[in-house]
Every structure is written in structure tokens, then in C-alpha cells.
Amino acid sequence: MPVRSPHNPASIPLVCVVLLLSMLAGCTRQPSRKTEDSDHPRRIVSLAPSVTEMLYAIGAGELLVGRTSACDWPEEAKKVPVIGSFGHPSLEVLAAAQPDLVIDVDLADEQIGRKIAAMNIRREPIQCRRPEDVPPALRKLGVLTGHTRQADSLAGVIEKGLASFRKEAELRTNKTGIYLEIWNDPLWTGGRHSFTSSMIAYAGGRNIGDAVDKEYFEISPEWVIRQNPDVIACMYMSKKSPASEIVGSRPGWSGINAVKYGRVYGDFDNNIYLRPGPRVLEGIASLKSLLESPVPVSR
């Protein structure tokens, strides 16, 4: 089975180009006059990669003095000192960074949050679980950091993009079934309450994982066969051979529509699809291109 690329620049809508330009402008390191105000923090620690992406997207990346090991985008973020893993910072390293604001999404243990508060460090949680949560999260970060203009601008672009995707999705009567394989050993996918499920809905598709009332969960190969998805997207990089070839060689999977008609895709930057952040329109557009890709005439 040939490896099919999920990236087709011609399929990306204009709104995503506008988004990317806005993000590039936001990621440019510029002096911030508002952050000189004592009401705004000057030293921030981000405990989530999605938060780190949003801070850079609104031009507040210069305020970061600490990040998690999972915060790897944009490239400039890698220069910021690591203070621990996602949701589990080292309190000693955190204290040494001397932040006046810590921003998190989900902590591995809420006791960590209480300990941060006991250190007299301000902590702000950012709830962002669906695509429509991204604009409010950006605006909140804009207020917190004094970058309201950049945050409002980017939030507006994303809101318009989501509205456009939603309108197109509502016009689709026959929803293409898609299976997002988040991991392959064991098999994992996103359920009805996952961020990926919401993105698929905006792209005009049907997430086969919606049959399960969970966020992310482990599945069996037989379950995927029964669901018979039209498209399979492998959200990871395979070390041995292309993910699409591995999928096609699984016992019993040759009869799945996605495998039968050559609609298995790999080689993704899964962070675009798994992180609720400023690249959400790019992720939806990519999924939409997969769902709308024509079935090969011959195999």
C-alpha cells in the first residue's frame, strides 16, 4: 500500500493562511509596552504545551521563564528552561525560576496546585477541551499578559474559521467515517468527548470513536473492523515502516473500507490534532482534506 501524504497545500482554505500569518506575527519577539505595567506578570511558567503555543501566538512568549518538556512548539520555545513534565513540574525548579504567574491546564495531582499556592505564586488554569474553547482561552491569556490586541485579533480569526467549517459541515448529509489511531500498541483512539472528535465534526466527518462515551480509550482490532471506517489516520510516526503499511497488513483489516480503497494515511504532526491551541484551524483543514480526498480509481 502506498504511503499517502495528508498535506495538500491547495486544500487548505484561505482562512488558515490568514491564521498562519497572524501566528507568525504573534511569534515575533517584540518589546511589549503593556507588560511593563506592574498589573501584568513579567515572568510566566507554562505547564502545558497548548498554553505555551497560545502565549507565543499572541506575542507573549518573551515572558516565559519556564516550560514543560512537552512544550516543543514553536521552535523558539525550546530555548526556555524546562521545569518538569506535562502537568508535573519540579517544585524546586519552579521556585528557582521565580515566576509571578503559573498557567496550567491539568495537573497530574491537585496537591501540586496547592503547593504552588503555598509558595505565594499566582496560578491560573486555562480550560480548553474543544475547538470553540480556543478563542476564549486566547483572550484570557491576552488579559493576563497585557496582549489583548494580539489575542483578540487571533481569536477573531479562529472564530470566523470555525464558523465557516461548521457551516460547511452542517451541509454534509453523508458523513465519512474516520478512525484516528492515536497509538498502535495498544490501539488507542478518541471517544465522543475528545478534542479530536470535535475537530472531526468541524471537518464534516464522523468519528467512529463517538460510539464510546469517553475521552480517549483503548480498543481492540476487532472493534475497528466492526466499525468499518472509510478513512484511517495514524497519528504517530512509525519507526519500522510507514504506518499505512502496518495497518494494511493487520489480520482481518483488508476488508475495511479505508484499507480496501487506499485511504489510510500516516506521517502526521499529531500535536496539531491533539493540542487545543492556535493551530486548530490547520488541523481541521487537514482532516477535511482527508475526508474529501477522492477514492483511488485503481489499486
Secondary structure as UniProt FT lines:
FT   HELIX           9..11
FT   HELIX           14..27
FT   HELIX           34..36
FT   TURN            38..39
FT   STRAND          44..46
FT   HELIX           49..57
FT   TURN            58..59
FT   HELIX           61..63
FT   STRAND          64..68
FT   TURN            69..70
FT   HELIX           75..79
FT   STRAND          82..85
FT   TURN            86..87
FT   STRAND          88..89
FT   HELIX           91..97
FT   STRAND          101..104
FT   HELIX           110..118
FT   TURN            119..120
FT   STRAND          123..125
FT   HELIX           131..133
FT   HELIX           134..145
FT   HELIX           148..170
FT   STRAND          176..181
FT   STRAND          183..184
FT   TURN            185..186
FT   STRAND          187..190
FT   TURN            192..193
FT   HELIX           195..202
FT   TURN            203..204
FT   STRAND          205..207
FT   HELIX           208..211
FT   STRAND          216..218
FT   HELIX           221..227
FT   STRAND          231..234
FT   HELIX           243..248
FT   TURN            251..252
FT   HELIX           253..255
FT   HELIX           257..260
FT   TURN            261..262
FT   STRAND          264..265
FT   HELIX           271..274
FT   TURN            278..279
FT   HELIX           280..292
//
